[in-house]
Amino acid sequence: MTFTMFAPVYFDHNATTPLDPRVLEGMLPYLREQHGNASSRHEYGRAARRAIDEARQRVAFAVGAHPTEVVFTSGGSEANNLFIKGAAACLAPGTVAISAIEHPCVREPAKQLQRSGWKLREIAVDENCRVAGADFQAALAEKPALISVMLANNETGAVQDVAALAALAAQAKSSRAWFHTDAVQAFGKRRVDFRALSAAGVHALTLSAHKLGGPKGAGALVVDKRVELQPLIAGGGHERGLRSGTENVASIVGFGLAAELATAQLDARARQLEALRAELEAGLAAQGATIFGQVAERLPNTSYFAYPGIDGETLVGKLDRAGFAVAAGAACSSANPEPSQVLLAMGVQASLARGAVRTSFGIDNNAVQVRDFLAALNTTILQLKGLTALTS
């Protein structure tokens, strides 16, 4: 007997995306017959090396970088750690400044630097999840050695004007900082141009394959070669000595293909996703939801909302059983019952922040799914409000 697993409608693309079938097809030879180690001198090894070089060119072209600036890693978390810890290891202890809404894989390594004599300076954001200009200027006055501000927030989708912030940092006479941006959520949903960002004063950015139809287990730090980094992983000197270890050839190949495909029809896909988001948020507003960061420029696929008096984890669980996969905050911190750090930094009350739910659409989603979701959401909210009334 054959059993078919129940598959909820997937509205959680900021956590991870389905593997594009074309990407899988390109990876398969490197999971089967092309099994060489890219460091080997025979034809199997040379074939693997050529595949990595081609993938590096594809990723570089997709973000306007030179291939020699692309350092492959196991994902966005490793790339962020490589920049924060790797750059700090080559500098005298100073101040590392990060926005108050950074992903934990930036926040936690920055906290770890405090054990080595570094000072952590968090930069405030406003109620729309945008870096507060006055506090950014105040942070620059503290002469940070490292700055990291994400290009787009994984929870609200809010987009930062990183180029403008980097330009301010570059112009500040009191600051000579290496400037990094986590572009994991932005890449594949909006144009990311490392050359333009570099001209403004950005020295490094982070990418991840599985956020844009690629495989898990592949990411990259795109870094200006003037930035000195100490590797996190020492060994055979792979990736220009910055990331030792036998390369994950199949995933790197998939990363290159995904980067190429994701940027090919970016504008058309963005319009499709924006239309779905607009329909969703019109329905949410009609149902009395609070939508976080709504007036900020956001990623086209992302909505973050809450209903007063409704617990987010409970709502996510009930929606899952109703056939819709959504998230309560960020996937990487879903085990933490505390309110979203991002929402608290925006000034949202903890009681409302605990109700936060995120939807993030992908190109396979459609308007019928959104309408069905709104109907299921309305029914679920009414049920939960009824239970609350009975127990109060």
C-alpha positions in Angstrom: 0.0 0.0 0.0 1.3 3.5 -0.9 0.8 6.3 1.5 0.9 10.0 0.4 2.1 12.4 3.0 -0.1 15.4 3.6 1.6 18.5 2.1 0.4 21.9 3.4 0.6 24.9 1.1 4.1 26.3 1.6 4.3 29.9 2.7 7.7 29.8 4.4 10.2 30.6 1.6 12.3 32.9 3.8 13.2 29.8 5.9 14.1 27.8 2.9 13.0 27.3 -0.7 12.1 24.2 -2.7 15.0 22.9 -4.8 14.5 24.1 -8.4 14.2 21.0 -10.6 16.7 22.5 -13.1 19.2 23.0 -10.2 18.7 19.3 -9.2 19.3 18.2 -12.8 22.6 20.1 -12.9 23.7 18.7 -9.6 23.0 15.0 -10.3 26.1 14.3 -12.3 28.2 15.4 -9.3 26.2 13.1 -7.0 26.7 10.2 -9.3 29.5 9.7 -11.9 31.4 13.0 -11.4 32.6 12.1 -7.9 36.2 13.6 -8.1 37.9 15.6 -5.4 38.6 19.1 -6.8 42.1 19.0 -5.4 43.0 15.8 -7.3 45.3 16.1 -10.4 43.6 13.5 -12.5 40.6 14.0 -14.9 38.0 13.3 -12.2 39.5 16.1 -10.0 40.0 18.5 -12.9 36.3 18.0 -13.9 35.3 18.9 -10.3 37.6 21.9 -10.3 36.1 23.2 -13.6 32.6 22.8 -12.2 33.5 24.8 -9.1 35.1 27.5 -11.2 32.1 27.8 -13.4 29.8 28.0 -10.4 32.0 30.7 -8.9 31.7 32.7 -12.1 27.9 32.3 -12.1 27.5 33.5 -8.5 29.9 36.4 -9.1 28.1 37.5 -12.2 24.7 37.3 -10.4 25.9 39.8 -7.8 28.2 42.0 -9.9 31.4 40.7 -8.3 34.7 39.3 -9.6 35.0 35.5 -9.3 38.1 35.9 -7.1 36.0 37.8 -4.6 33.7 34.8 -4.0 34.6 32.4 -1.1 32.4 29.4 -0.9 31.2 28.3 2.5 28.7 25.8 3.9 26.0 28.5 4.1 25.1 32.0 5.3 25.9 31.3 8.9 29.4 30.2 8.2 30.0 33.2 5.9 28.8 35.7 8.5 31.0 34.1 11.1 33.9 34.1 8.7 33.6 37.8 8.3 32.9 38.8 11.9 35.4 36.5 13.5 37.9 36.3 10.7 38.2 40.1 10.3 38.3 40.7 14.1 41.2 38.2 14.4 43.3 40.4 12.2 42.6 43.6 14.1 43.3 45.0 17.5 40.2 44.7 19.8 37.8 47.6 19.2 34.1 48.1 18.6 31.9 45.9 16.4 28.7 47.7 15.5 25.7 45.7 14.3 22.0 46.6 13.8 19.6 45.6 16.5 17.8 43.3 14.0 20.6 41.2 12.8 20.2 37.4 12.3 21.7 35.4 15.2 24.6 34.2 13.0 25.8 37.8 13.1 24.6 38.7 16.6 26.1 35.7 18.3 29.7 35.9 16.8 29.7 39.6 17.6 28.8 38.8 21.2 31.6 36.2 21.3 34.1 38.9 20.4 33.4 40.5 23.7 35.4 37.7 25.4 38.4 38.9 23.4 38.1 42.5 24.6 35.8 43.8 21.9 32.9 46.1 22.6 29.5 45.3 21.0 27.5 48.3 19.9 23.9 47.7 18.7 22.5 50.3 16.3 18.8 51.1 17.0 16.0 50.7 14.4 12.8 52.7 14.1 9.2 51.4 14.3 9.4 50.4 10.6 12.5 48.2 11.1 14.8 50.7 9.5 18.2 51.7 10.9 17.8 54.9 12.9 20.0 57.5 11.2 20.8 59.4 14.4 21.9 56.3 16.2 23.9 55.1 13.3 25.8 58.4 13.3 26.3 58.1 17.1 27.7 54.6 16.5 30.2 55.9 13.9 31.4 58.4 16.5 32.5 55.5 18.6 35.0 54.5 15.8 33.9 51.0 15.1 36.4 48.7 13.4 33.6 46.4 12.1 30.1 47.2 11.0 27.4 44.8 9.9 23.9 45.8 8.7 21.7 43.3 6.9 20.4 44.2 3.5 16.9 42.8 4.2 15.4 41.5 7.4 14.4 37.9 7.4 11.3 38.5 9.6 9.7 41.8 8.4 11.3 41.9 5.0 12.4 45.5 5.6 15.1 46.6 3.2 17.9 48.8 4.5 19.6 51.5 2.4 23.0 49.8 3.0 24.7 51.8 0.3 23.8 55.1 2.0 24.9 53.7 5.4 28.2 52.5 4.0 28.8 55.8 2.3 28.3 57.6 5.7 30.7 55.2 7.3 33.3 55.7 4.6 33.0 59.5 4.8 33.2 59.6 8.6 36.6 60.9 9.6 36.3 59.2 13.0 35.6 55.7 11.5 37.7 53.4 9.3 35.5 50.3 9.5 35.2 47.2 7.4 31.5 47.2 6.4 29.6 44.0 5.9 26.0 43.2 4.9 24.1 40.0 5.2 22.3 39.7 1.9 21.0 36.2 2.4 17.3 37.2 2.3 17.7 39.9 -0.4 19.5 37.8 -3.0 17.0 36.2 -5.3 14.2 38.6 -4.4 15.8 41.9 -5.4 18.9 43.0 -7.3 22.1 42.8 -5.3 25.1 44.5 -6.9 28.3 44.1 -5.0 30.2 46.4 -7.3 27.8 49.3 -6.7 27.7 48.5 -3.0 31.5 48.3 -2.9 31.8 51.7 -4.5 29.6 53.1 -1.7 31.8 51.5 1.0 30.6 47.9 1.5 33.5 45.5 1.8 31.8 42.1 2.1 28.4 40.5 1.7 26.9 37.1 2.5 24.8 34.8 0.3 23.1 31.4 0.7 21.9 29.0 -1.9 18.9 27.5 -0.3 17.1 30.8 -0.1 16.8 31.0 -3.9 15.9 27.6 -5.1 19.4 26.1 -4.5 20.5 23.3 -2.2 21.2 23.5 1.5 24.9 23.4 2.4 26.3 26.0 0.1 26.8 29.8 0.7 29.4 32.4 0.0 31.2 35.4 1.5 31.8 37.9 -1.3 34.7 40.0 0.0 36.9 42.8 -1.1 40.4 41.3 -1.3 41.8 44.3 0.7 40.0 42.8 3.8 42.3 40.6 5.7 40.6 37.5 7.2 41.8 34.7 9.4 40.1 31.5 8.3 37.7 29.7 10.7 38.7 26.3 9.3 42.4 25.7 8.7 43.7 22.8 6.7 44.6 22.3 3.0 44.2 26.0 2.0 41.1 25.7 -0.1 39.2 28.8 -1.2 42.3 31.0 -1.3 43.2 29.7 2.1 40.0 31.2 3.7 38.0 28.0 4.0 39.8 24.7 4.1 38.0 21.4 3.4 37.1 19.3 0.5 34.5 21.2 -1.5 30.9 20.2 -1.7 31.0 20.1 -5.4 27.3 19.2 -6.1 25.9 21.9 -3.8 28.3 24.5 -5.2 27.2 23.6 -8.7 23.6 23.9 -7.6 24.4 27.3 -6.0 25.8 28.6 -9.3 22.8 27.4 -11.3 20.3 28.8 -8.7 22.0 32.2 -8.7 21.8 32.3 -12.5 18.2 31.3 -12.6 17.0 33.5 -9.8 18.4 36.6 -11.4 17.1 35.9 -14.9 13.5 37.0 -14.4 13.8 38.9 -11.1 11.5 41.8 -11.9 8.7 39.7 -13.2 8.8 37.4 -10.2 8.9 40.4 -7.8 5.7 41.8 -9.4 4.0 38.4 -9.0 5.0 38.2 -5.3 4.0 41.8 -4.6 0.5 41.1 -6.0 0.1 38.1 -3.7 1.4 40.1 -0.7 -1.0 43.0 -1.5 -4.0 40.6 -1.6 -2.9 38.9 1.6 -2.4 42.2 3.5 -5.7 43.6 2.4 -7.4 40.6 3.9 -5.3 40.7 7.1 -6.2 44.4 7.6 -9.9 43.6 7.1 -9.5 40.9 9.9 -7.9 43.4 12.3 -4.3 42.2 12.1 -1.3 44.4 12.9 1.2 44.2 10.0 4.7 45.0 11.1 7.0 47.3 9.0 4.2 47.8 6.5 5.2 51.3 5.4 8.9 50.4 4.9 10.4 49.2 1.6 10.2 45.4 2.0 11.0 42.3 0.2 8.1 41.6 -2.2 7.2 38.2 -0.7 7.2 38.9 3.0 4.4 39.8 5.5 4.8 39.7 9.3 1.6 40.2 11.3 -0.1 39.5 14.6 -3.6 39.6 16.2 -3.9 41.0 19.7 -4.4 38.3 22.3 -3.5 35.5 19.9 -0.4 33.4 20.5 1.8 33.1 17.4 3.0 29.5 18.1 -0.5 28.3 18.7 -1.7 30.0 15.5 1.1 28.5 13.4 0.3 25.0 14.7 -3.4 25.3 13.9 -2.7 26.8 10.5 -0.4 23.8 9.8 -3.2 21.4 10.6 -5.5 23.4 8.4 -3.0 22.9 5.5 -0.8 26.0 5.5 2.9 26.1 6.4 3.9 29.5 7.9 6.4 30.6 10.5 6.3 32.2 14.0 9.2 34.5 13.6 12.6 33.3 12.2 13.1 29.6 11.5 16.6 29.7 13.2 15.1 30.8 16.5 11.8 28.9 16.5 12.9 26.9 19.5 13.1 30.1 21.5 9.7 31.0 23.2 10.8 34.6 23.8 9.2 37.4 21.7 11.0 38.3 18.5 14.2 40.3 19.1 13.4 42.2 15.8 10.0 43.3 17.0 11.2 44.3 20.4 13.9 46.4 18.7 11.1 48.1 16.7 9.3 49.0 19.9 6.5 46.5 19.6 5.0 45.4 22.9 6.0 42.0 24.0 2.4 40.8 24.3 1.8 41.6 20.7 5.2 40.4 19.5 4.4 36.9 21.0 1.6 36.7 18.4 3.8 37.3 15.4 3.4 35.1 12.3 5.4 35.4 9.1 4.3 34.4 5.6 6.9 34.4 2.8 5.7 33.5 -0.7 7.5 31.8 -3.6 7.0 31.7 -7.3 4.8 28.6 -7.1 2.2 30.3 -4.8 -0.9 31.8 -6.3 -3.9 33.9 -5.5 -6.3 31.0 -4.8 -3.9 29.8 -2.1 -3.9 33.3 -0.5 -7.7 33.4 -0.5 -7.9 30.0 1.0 -5.4 30.9 3.6 -7.3 34.1 4.6 -10.5 32.0 5.0 -8.6 29.4 7.2 -7.0 32.2 9.1 -10.3 33.9 9.8 -11.9 30.7 11.0 -8.9 29.9 13.2 -8.8 33.3 14.8 -12.5 33.2 15.6 -12.0 29.8 17.2 -9.0 31.0 19.3 -10.9 34.1 20.4 -13.8 31.9 21.5 -11.5 29.7 23.5 -9.9 32.8 25.1 -13.3 34.1 26.0 -14.3 30.8 27.6 -11.2 30.7 29.8 -11.1 34.3 30.8 
